[in-house]
Structure formats: C-alpha cells, structure tokens
Amino acid sequence: MKPAAFEYQRVTTVAEAVKLLRDAPDAKVIAGGQSLVPLMNFRLTRPSLLVDVNGIKALQHVVWDGTYLRIGSLVRHQQIADHAEIQKHFPVLAVAARHIGHWAIRNRGTIGGSLAHADPASEWPAATVALQAEIDVEGPQGIRTVPASEFFQGYYSTVLQPDELVVAVRIPYPKFRLGFAEIARRLGDFALAGAFVEDDGGQGFVTWFGIADKPVRVHTVLPDNMEARREAWQQALGTLAIADDSKSRRHLAVQMAERAWQHSRLEGGKYLSEEAAGGDPL
C-alpha cells in the first residue's frame, strides 16, 4: 500500500500554510498524520500537495487563564492527558485523551487534526460539543470562530473550507459536574458508543458519540433513581438519528450515558486516577 505521488511543503507560519492551501485546492494539511496517511496509502484520498504544519510553534500552546482553556491545534493527545492544569481543572479531558488509540498514536495525533477529520466515533469532536467549546479556524480572510455545535456537519464533514485550517480550541470552565465513558471492542479501537454527561443536579446534558453521524448534545432530566435515569437516556436517544439503529447500539448508548453519569459523581482526582489505571468505579 503506497500513496499516489504528491508534493511536500513544510511551513513555519499559519500564513504560509493558508497561502499553499489557497493555491492548491486539493492540498491537505498534515500534522500527526494518524488518519490522513492510512487514507493516502489506501488511495482513498490523493492530494497533490501535503502541507506539513508541525513547524508552526504558535499552534503548540496550552493556556489556562482561569476562565478559558485554550489549546493550540498542534497539541498532541498525550500532552493533553499529561498536562497538570488540564488534569486539575478539566479532568474529563485528560481521561478522554487516554482513551484515544494507543500510546504511539497519542504521541503523534493532534487535537486540531482530530477535529478537522471529524470522525463521529472520536473523542475530541464530542468533547468540544459537550463542553460548548469554540473552534478558531484561519484562512485567507483571517480568523473566524465557530461554535463546536455548528462545526461538525456529518460523517467526516465540517464547515472548514479547503483553504482554512484549525488553529485553536477555546473551552470555557465547566459550570457543573462532567463525566465521560466509552466502550470499544478492544483497547485503542474506536468507540462503539461513548458519552459525556453534564449534571447540574436533577437535569443536564448528554453528548453521545460513535452512534450517529456527529456528536449531539441533548438536554435530559437526571433523577437520582437509576431506572428513571435509564428511561431518561432512552427518551434522549429518541431525538437522534442513530446509525445502524439496532437494539444493541441503543443498549450500549444507555450504558455509556449511565456510566458517564456515575463518573461525574466522583471527585476529579479520583476519577482521573481510576480511569488512568484502567479501573472501573461502577
């Protein structure tokens, strides 16, 4: 398996990258390459030009200012999992990052690449929707900010234009408890179903991924009684167009929502340490 012939350019500024993307509409941006390179090897995509953005230092930052967490698009998954400020203030992100692929993948893959690729079974699109993040993209007209809820359009589809690239993600500090859970056939596989749950005491939101063409944040009641909550999960699922709408898929979605809710009840440090160790508090 080898890719079709292509040209390669390495850039050190966003402006350089945007110019190359504007001049070659079928060009592709490469950072971690964890999704793009396999697609090229199978010749499912044949870009005439690869624009390597790994040299853009301005996109490699993590900044917490007490209100917003700003993550540059070139920050690697493992950096998010290991970052002390993220573990302290956004433990759900650190936990989610540890579920992405395997160690080698997490050390190369980037949050910006994951968002641009928009795989409906991946963690970062769902995380940004669940946490009501904003995604900064830059093109020839400058920077525009897109709410994560509007960024993803469907399977591997976003509002990103061919001459634009993701430059940063801005995440507000969550007001309420957040929990995360997912299930896959094997450790490191894409999720068969996953959920982020926000609980503000009696009601909240659930954001499912891996079960539809994109992550969707749905309002739901969250009663203390487990059976009542499971009924609430079922009702929330009824508002979604579920891919491969089978009994097993719905069952997994309910189970992951319930597990994420249970995780949201744990203190952040305990939640992080148990998940990192592979333990299951349920």
C-alpha positions in Angstrom: 0.0 0.0 0.0 1.6 3.2 -1.2 0.1 6.7 -1.7 -0.2 8.3 -5.1 2.6 10.8 -5.9 2.4 14.2 -4.1 4.5 17.3 -3.4 5.5 18.2 0.1 6.0 21.6 1.8 6.9 22.3 5.4 5.8 25.6 6.8 6.6 27.6 10.0 3.7 30.1 10.0 -0.1 29.9 9.6 0.1 32.5 6.8 2.4 30.2 4.7 0.1 27.3 5.2 -3.0 29.3 4.2 -1.3 30.5 1.0 -0.4 27.0 0.0 -3.9 25.7 0.7 -5.4 28.6 -1.3 -3.1 28.0 -4.3 -3.7 24.2 -4.3 -7.4 23.5 -3.5 -6.8 19.7 -3.3 -3.9 20.1 -0.8 -4.1 18.5 2.6 -2.7 19.6 5.9 -0.6 17.0 7.8 0.3 17.2 11.4 0.2 13.8 13.2 -1.0 12.0 10.0 -2.7 9.3 12.1 -5.8 9.4 9.9 -4.6 11.0 6.7 -1.6 8.7 6.0 -3.7 5.5 6.0 -6.3 7.1 3.7 -3.5 8.1 1.3 -2.0 4.6 1.5 -5.3 3.1 0.5 -5.6 5.8 -2.1 -8.9 6.9 -0.7 -7.5 10.5 -0.9 -4.9 11.7 -3.4 -3.8 15.2 -2.5 -1.4 16.9 -4.9 0.3 18.6 -2.0 0.9 17.9 1.7 1.4 21.0 3.8 3.3 20.0 7.0 2.4 22.3 9.8 4.4 20.7 12.5 6.9 23.6 12.4 4.3 26.2 13.5 5.3 26.9 17.1 2.4 29.3 17.5 -0.1 26.4 17.4 1.6 24.3 20.2 0.3 26.1 23.3 -1.9 25.2 26.2 -3.1 28.2 28.2 -5.4 28.3 31.2 -6.4 31.8 32.3 -8.9 30.9 35.0 -11.9 31.2 32.7 -11.0 29.6 29.4 -8.7 26.8 28.4 -7.1 27.5 25.1 -5.4 24.6 23.2 -3.4 25.1 20.1 -4.3 22.8 17.2 -0.8 21.1 17.2 -1.1 19.9 20.8 -0.8 16.1 20.9 -3.3 13.9 22.6 -0.8 12.6 25.1 0.2 16.2 26.1 -3.5 16.8 27.0 -3.6 13.6 29.0 -0.4 14.6 30.9 -1.0 18.3 31.4 -1.2 19.3 35.0 -3.6 22.2 34.6 -5.9 20.1 32.4 -5.9 17.3 35.0 -6.7 19.7 37.7 -9.4 21.9 36.1 -10.7 19.7 33.2 -10.1 16.1 34.3 -12.7 14.8 31.9 -10.5 15.9 29.0 -7.4 14.1 30.5 -9.5 11.0 30.9 -10.9 11.2 27.4 -7.4 11.7 25.9 -6.2 8.4 27.5 -8.9 6.5 25.5 -7.5 7.7 22.1 -5.8 4.9 20.3 -2.5 3.7 21.7 0.5 5.4 23.2 2.3 5.8 19.9 -0.9 7.3 18.3 -1.4 9.7 21.2 2.1 11.0 20.9 1.7 11.9 17.2 -2.0 12.7 16.7 -3.2 16.3 17.4 -6.4 17.8 18.6 -6.7 20.0 15.6 -6.3 17.1 13.2 -8.9 15.1 15.1 -11.4 18.0 14.9 -10.8 18.6 11.2 -11.1 14.9 10.4 -14.5 14.8 12.2 -14.7 11.0 12.8 -18.0 10.6 14.6 -16.5 7.9 16.8 -13.6 10.0 18.0 -13.4 11.7 21.4 -12.4 15.3 20.6 -15.4 16.3 18.5 -17.7 15.1 21.2 -15.7 16.7 23.9 -15.8 20.1 22.3 -19.5 19.8 21.7 -20.1 18.7 25.3 -18.1 21.5 26.8 -19.5 24.1 24.4 -16.1 25.0 23.0 -15.3 27.4 20.2 -13.0 26.4 17.4 -10.8 29.0 15.7 -10.1 28.5 12.1 -7.9 30.6 9.9 -8.0 31.2 6.1 -7.3 34.0 3.6 -9.9 36.2 5.2 -8.3 35.9 8.6 -9.6 34.0 11.8 -13.2 33.1 12.3 -14.6 31.4 15.4 -17.1 28.6 15.1 -19.1 27.1 18.0 -18.3 23.4 18.2 -22.0 22.6 18.0 -22.0 24.2 14.4 -18.6 23.0 13.3 -19.5 19.3 12.6 -21.9 18.7 9.7 -21.9 14.9 9.4 -19.7 11.9 8.7 -16.1 13.3 8.3 -17.7 16.7 7.3 -17.1 20.1 8.9 -17.6 23.8 8.0 -13.9 24.0 7.4 -13.1 25.4 3.9 -10.3 23.9 1.7 -8.1 26.9 2.3 -8.6 27.0 6.1 -7.1 25.2 9.0 -7.9 24.7 12.6 -5.6 26.9 14.8 -7.0 26.6 18.3 -9.8 25.4 20.6 -11.2 27.6 23.4 -13.1 25.8 26.2 -14.9 27.6 29.0 -14.6 26.3 32.5 -17.5 23.8 33.1 -20.2 25.1 35.4 -21.3 21.7 36.6 -20.1 18.1 37.0 -18.9 16.3 33.9 -18.4 12.6 33.3 -17.1 10.5 30.4 -17.3 6.9 29.4 -16.9 4.8 26.2 -16.8 1.2 25.1 -14.8 -0.3 22.2 -14.2 -3.9 21.0 -10.6 -3.7 22.0 -8.4 -1.2 23.9 -7.5 1.5 21.5 -10.2 0.8 19.0 -12.8 3.5 18.0 -15.7 3.7 20.3 -18.9 1.7 19.6 -20.6 4.1 21.8 -19.4 6.9 24.2 -20.9 9.7 26.2 -20.1 12.9 28.0 -22.7 13.8 30.7 -23.1 17.2 32.4 -25.1 17.1 35.6 -26.2 20.3 37.3 -28.4 18.5 39.9 -31.6 16.9 38.6 -31.1 17.8 34.9 -28.3 18.3 32.5 -27.0 17.3 29.1 -25.7 14.1 27.4 -23.4 14.2 24.4 -23.2 10.9 22.6 -20.6 9.9 20.1 -20.0 6.8 17.9 -23.7 6.2 17.5 -24.6 8.9 14.9 -23.0 10.9 12.1 -21.8 13.5 14.5 -21.8 14.3 18.2 -25.0 15.9 19.5 -25.6 17.5 22.9 -29.1 16.7 24.2 -30.9 18.1 27.3 -32.2 15.5 29.7 -33.5 15.1 33.2 -31.2 13.3 35.6 -33.2 11.9 38.5 -31.4 10.1 41.4 -33.3 6.8 40.7 -31.3 4.6 38.3 -34.4 3.2 36.5 -35.8 6.7 36.0 -32.4 7.9 34.6 -32.3 4.9 32.1 -35.7 5.9 30.9 -34.4 9.5 30.5 -31.5 8.2 28.5 -33.9 6.3 26.2 -36.0 9.4 25.7 -33.0 11.5 24.8 -31.9 8.8 22.3 -35.2 9.1 20.7 -34.3 12.6 19.4 -31.3 11.3 17.5 -30.9 9.6 14.1 -28.8 6.6 15.2 -26.5 4.9 12.7 -27.1 1.2 12.4 -30.1 1.7 14.7 -30.1 -1.6 16.5 -31.1 -2.8 19.9 -27.5 -3.4 20.9 -26.4 0.1 19.8 -29.1 1.7 21.9 -28.3 -0.5 24.8 -24.6 0.5 24.6 -25.5 4.2 24.4 -27.7 3.9 27.5 -24.9 2.0 29.4 -22.3 4.6 28.5 -24.5 7.5 29.5 -25.2 5.9 32.8 -21.5 5.1 33.4 -20.5 8.7 32.5 -23.1 10.0 34.9 -21.7 7.8 37.6 -18.2 9.1 36.8 -19.5 12.6 37.1 -20.3 11.9 40.8 -16.6 11.2 41.6 -14.1 13.9 42.6 -11.9 14.9 39.7 -8.6 13.5 41.1 -10.1 10.1 42.0 -11.9 10.0 38.6 -8.6 10.6 36.8 -6.5 8.1 38.8 -9.1 5.3 38.5 -9.5 5.7 34.8 -5.8 6.1 34.1 -5.2 2.9 35.9 -7.8 1.1 33.9 -10.2 0.7 36.8 -13.9 0.9 36.6 -15.7 2.5 39.5 -19.1 1.1 38.5 
